[in-house]
Amino acid sequence: MLDWKNKRKGETALLIKGARRIGKSTIVRQFVENEYESYIFIDFSNAKKEVFELFEDLSDLDYIFMRLQVIYNVKLIERKSAIVFDEVQKQPYARQAIKHLVADGRYDFLETGSLISIKKNVKDIILPSEESKLTMYPMDFEEFRWALGDNATVDLLRMFLEKMKPLGDAAHRKVMRDFRLYMLVGGMPQAVSKYLETNNMAEVDITKREILALYEDDLIKLDDSGKTSAIFKAIPAQLSKGISRYQVMSVLPNNAPSRFYETIYELADSMTVNVVFHSDDPNVGLALTKDTSRYKLFLGDTGLFVTQIFMDKDATDNVIYNKLLSDKLNTNLGYIYENMVSQIFRTSGYELFYHTIKKNEGKSYYEVDFLLSKGNKLIPVEVKSSGYKSHTSLDRFCEKFSDRIGKKYIVYTKDLKKEGDILYLPIYMAMFI
């Protein structure tokens, strides 16, 4: 944000987009408080009607700025003040006005929004090209540790990886427990704050359920048939089956999957989910080989995902959380770890892809969980929640595409090691790939 302010100098507005309750408004308010002599913060979720109407006629910008100063009792100073459009998707004409407001040049403009590119929100306006965009994700493991007062662990992990040295049993167990705590709490700021306040996972779970309820309300507003919401709520069930794609027909019988391609992109735009598309012919240009009809869905925040798994209960009690934290719950945790890795890679800026190879017999497949592209090589990643001795899918993939392969990773729950040309990476180091 500072880089935008110092380099663009008002030539563009800054749009911060992300899922609901990710902390966009908080971070923008802190930024303008610190970096400007004065600011006006317009929250379009509860702004007065007269504020909404100001942006429907841009013929007199002097009048608009004077009215805003009177309404918000703030004096704006040329090139030293900012105006924030919070929840700008609720007033599309304010976003359309950015072109003219930026051209005027008097003030800096910042916007925040969720579900910001949904067609229903912008179908009648011209989207401005004068926007710089930043995407905000849930807190990552390093930020989570900072919140808990730990500024050392992640830097030390980076050093262990650079030197290719295992942590040792005791240290590895401690970091894995810390990482499982992060997986359970998640990276939503409200959930993290609730954990810091109460140290009670049942209280944290209530907060996460409230966030999920907000997401479902948004999805119902976008699609009052309830089908989009049904697709969202069925994500854990789909992943637990171990199938090679999301099967819309099993969630919505008698509905052709092709009818929901736009729905999947809308879910991705909302940033409540991460979509992993199948790559039909993996190469460095993965996007060119994307099969839009074959995909998996993960939640954008793994802490929310854990709560969603237990939504059949009115609340998820501390006993379940304690067993999950100790890795002693009698359930297959593999898909939770896959969700976590999808979140790590998406937060790192990767588009997400996977690949399947049909076996000679029957209908089964070899499957590589994630494919990344670096330089002119592919990086295949297989995720293991416990056992790791067998990695047939990774081997088969690397045999088939040997000339395209760079580094090979197995992300798992054991300590760092290297065997042959495969690097076995504990999940808490996946952020370094």
KOLDOKE-637344 format. One record per residue (C-alpha): x, y, z; residue in three letters. Coordinates in steps of 0.02 Angstrom, whole numbers, plus 50000, padded with zeros to 5 digits. Each point is the difference from the previous one (the first is absolute). Example, Ala and Ser with C-alpha at 12.3 -4.5 7.8 and 13.67 -1.06 7.14 Angstrom:
2
506154977550390Ala 500695017249967Ser 
***
This chain:
433
500005000050000Met 501445011750039Leu 500804995349835Asp 498405004949909Trp 499885016650092Lys 501815004949970Asn 500154994249819Lys 498295003549925Arg 499735016850088Lys 498135000349967Gly 500094993949820Glu 498934984950046Thr 498814995050138Ala 500494985150107Leu 498744985950008Leu 500184987450142Ile 498924984849968Lys 499734984550103Gly 498714989250086Ala 498815006750131Arg 500785002450174Arg 501774998649933Ile 500485016950079Gly 499975011449847Lys 499125014650085Ser 501114999150154Thr 501645000149904Ile 499445014149883Val 499415010850144Arg 501654997750092Gln 500955004149840Phe 499105016449966Val 500115005050184Glu 501894997749995Asn 500405006549826Glu 498865015149970Tyr 499655016350091Glu 498134996949984Ser 498814987549920Tyr 498174996449969Ile 499464982050025Phe 498384996149907Ile 499244983350052Asp 498724996249864Phe 499224986450107Ser 499215013550109Asn 500315016749911Ala 498635013149991Lys 498925001149845Lys 500715017149958Glu 501754992449994Val 499424986449880Phe 499195012949887Glu 501555010949989Leu 500844987749882Phe 498584999049876Glu 500425017049926Asp 501855004349979Leu 499775016349906Ser 500595010450150Asp 501424992050098Leu 500245015850105Asp 498234998050065Tyr 500264981450037Ile 501585003450101Phe 499205014450095Met 498464989550044Arg 501094985550061Leu 501005011750112Gln 498415007050076Val 499164982950024Ile 501554992150081Tyr 500635015850086Asn 501744997849927Val 501095012749911Lys 500854992749847Leu 501745006349953Ile 500564998949820Glu 501254985649974Arg 500054997050188Lys 498294992050026Ser 499184983749950Ala 498214994449969Ile 499554981850034Val 498554990949917Phe 499694985550119Asp 498904985749935Glu 500005008949833Val 499064985749916Gln 498435006650086Lys 500115016249900Gln 500624995649825Pro 499875018049941Tyr 501335005050127Ala 501174987449922Arg 499585006249826Gln 500385017750061Ala 501814995250038Ile 500525004249821Lys 499495018250023His 500515001750182Leu 501764993749964Val 500155011449848Ala 499555014850110Asp 501574996350101Gly 499615008950162Arg 499894985050117Tyr 500494981850012Asp 498624987149988Phe 499934982650077Leu 498634987049979Glu 499574983950089Thr 498784986949943Gly 499404982150006Ser 499194990649856Leu 500615014949902Ile 500014992949825Ser 498324991450007Ile 499025005149846Lys 498455004350100Lys 500995013850087Asn 500805007949847Val 498914995749850Lys 499405018049975Asp 501645009350026Ile 501675002449914Ile 501384992550107Leu 501445012350020Pro 501704995949928Ser 500785012450121Glu 500114987450141Glu 501484991450080Ser 499434983950082Lys 500584990650154Leu 499274983750061Thr 499834996650185Met 500044982050063Tyr 499784992250173Pro 501505001550117Met 501354987749954Asp 500964989350125Phe 501355013250024Glu 498725013650035Glu 499074988250117Phe 501604997150099Arg 500305018950007Trp 498255001950075Ala 500504987650135Leu 501595009850037Gly 501184988349907Asp 501155009449880Asn 501354986649988Ala 499274983349942Thr 499745003249815Val 501715008249976Asp 500794984950085Leu 499024988049889Leu 500655009149848Arg 501784997750063Met 499744981350029Phe 499364998249821Leu 501445010049926Glu 501244988750089Lys 498954984449965Met 500064994850182Lys 498574991050090Pro 499315008250156Leu 500114984350106Gly 498554990850082Asp 499615011650145Ala 500095016349901Ala 499034992549854His 498604994050115Arg 499865017350077Lys 499915009049833Val 498744987449933Met 498915003050152Arg 500155018849973Asp 499544997649818Phe 498504989150040Arg 499425013750118Leu 500125012249854Tyr 499004988049891Met 498634998850130Leu 499875018550044Val 500285005749822Gly 500585016749937Gly 498415010450013Met 500445014750114Pro 498414998550106Gln 500354981650034Ala 501815003650046Val 499465014150115Ser 498724988850084Lys 501344986850030Tyr 501175013050076Leu 498595006550111Glu 499314983450062Thr 501234985949962Asn 498404990149973Asn 499744991149835Met 498124998350028Ala 499905019150006Glu 501085001149844Val 498844987749914Asp 498495011250035Ile 500915014549917Thr 500404989449848Lys 498194994249987Arg 499465018249997Glu 501195003449856Ile 499374984849903Leu 498225005950028Ala 500465016849922Leu 500744991049850Tyr 498424989849977Glu 498935015650012Asp 501055007949862Asp 499824984549892Leu 498114999950022Ile 499955018249946Lys 500984995549844Leu 498954984749962Asp 498344998850090Asp 499724982449932Ser 501224993950133Gly 501034990049876Lys 501595010350020Thr 499854998450188Ser 499754981149983Ala 501594998649896Ile 500955009850132Phe 499354989950148Lys 500394983449915Ala 501875003349981Ile 500564989350150Pro 498884985549948Ala 500695000549823Gln 501815000250058Leu 499734986050127Ser 499504988349858Lys 501745000849925Gly 499295002549825Ile 500975008449861Ser 498795014549973Arg 498555009350079Tyr 498424990649948Gln 498595012649983Val 498754986449956Met 500224991650170Ser 499585016650087Val 498665006149880Leu 499214985149911Pro 499305003149826Asn 501095015549979Asn 501294999449862Ala 501735005450062Pro 500205011549850Ser 498635011050071Arg 501115004450148Phe 501645005449920Tyr 499565018350030Glu 499514995650179Thr 501724992750032Ile 500845015849937Tyr 498855010550109Glu 500494989750152Leu 501835002649955Ala 499705018749980Asp 499215000650172Ser 501654992950068Met 499054988550115Thr 500674985149903Val 501584994949908Asn 499704991149835Val 501274987249939Val 499774996449815Phe 500564984449908His 501455002849879Ser 499744988549851Asp 501775001349929Asp 501115007150138Pro 501325012349943Asn 500705016550061Val 498505009149927Gly 498784990950114Leu 498595012349968Ala 500024995149815Leu 499604981950046Thr 498635003550127Lys 498464988949991Asp 498595010950066Thr 498854984850016Ser 501154991050123Arg 500425008350164Tyr 500104998050187Lys 499395012650127Leu 500845004550165Phe 499565013450125Leu 501045015850000Gly 500334998250187Asp 500384983050077Thr 499375005150171Gly 498295003249923Leu 500164983549908Phe 500244990450163Val 498435008150071Thr 499044996449840Gln 500434981450017Ile 499064999450167Phe 498515010849948Met 498854985250033Asp 500225004550184Lys 499365016050080Asp 501755003150064Ala 501704991849990Thr 500594996950177Asp 501755001050071Asn 500174981150008Val 499964998649811Ile 501205014649981Tyr 501204992850128Asn 500014983349910Lys 500305008749833Leu 501385010250079Leu 500834984350067Ser 499724991049833Asp 498994986650092Lys 498265002049925Leu 499424984049916Asn 499695007749829Thr 500935002049838Asn 500855016950011Leu 500754999049827Gly 498795011949919Tyr 500255012850140Ile 501865000349961Tyr 499625001649814Glu 498885014950039Asn 501435007750100Met 501244997749858Val 498785007549874Ser 499865015250116Gln 501895001550017Ile 500304999449812Phe 498575011949959Arg 500615012450130Thr 501734998849921Ser 499275005749835Gly 499864983549907Tyr 498534995349891Glu 499524982350049Leu 500044984549889Phe 500064981250017Tyr 500194985449879His 499354982249987Thr 500664985449899Ile 498824985649965Lys 500604982950055Lys 499994985849875Asn 498654990450092Glu 498305006050057Gly 499505017950031Lys 501325004950128Ser 501305013549978Tyr 501715005450057Tyr 499835017750064Glu 501255013850037Val 499195011650126Asp 500775016549944Phe 501005006149851Leu 500985016150010Leu 501005008649864Ser 501695008250031Lys 501115006449860Gly 499904987349860Asn 499644985050110Lys 498534991850088Leu 500014996750187Ile 498904985250049Pro 499434999350182Val 499214985150086Glu 499185002450171Val 500084986350132Lys 499115001550167Ser 500934985550082Ser 500814985649905Gly 501265004749867Tyr 500904984449943Lys 498974998449842Ser 499975014049871His 499474990549845Thr 499005014549926Ser 501485011950012Leu 501164986949923Asp 498804996349857Arg 499775018449962Phe 501875003350000Cys 500304985349883Glu 498705006249877Lys 500565018250000Phe 501844997850045Ser 500645013749885Asp 498835012950080Arg 500374996650183Ile 501005011150117Gly 499994996750187Lys 498864986650073Lys 499175001750169Tyr 499064989250121Ile 499175011150131Val 499654989750155Tyr 499964999850190Thr 501744993150035Lys 501695008850015Asp 500995007449856Leu 501004987749895Lys 500564996449822Lys 499974983149916Glu 500684999049823Gly 499315014949905Asp 498445001950109Ile 499955012850140Leu 498894994850145Tyr 499375016350073Leu 499075001550165Pro 498375009249967Ile 500575015050102Tyr 501365002749869Met 498834999349849Ala 499975019150003Met 501814999849938Phe 499634990749836Ile 
***
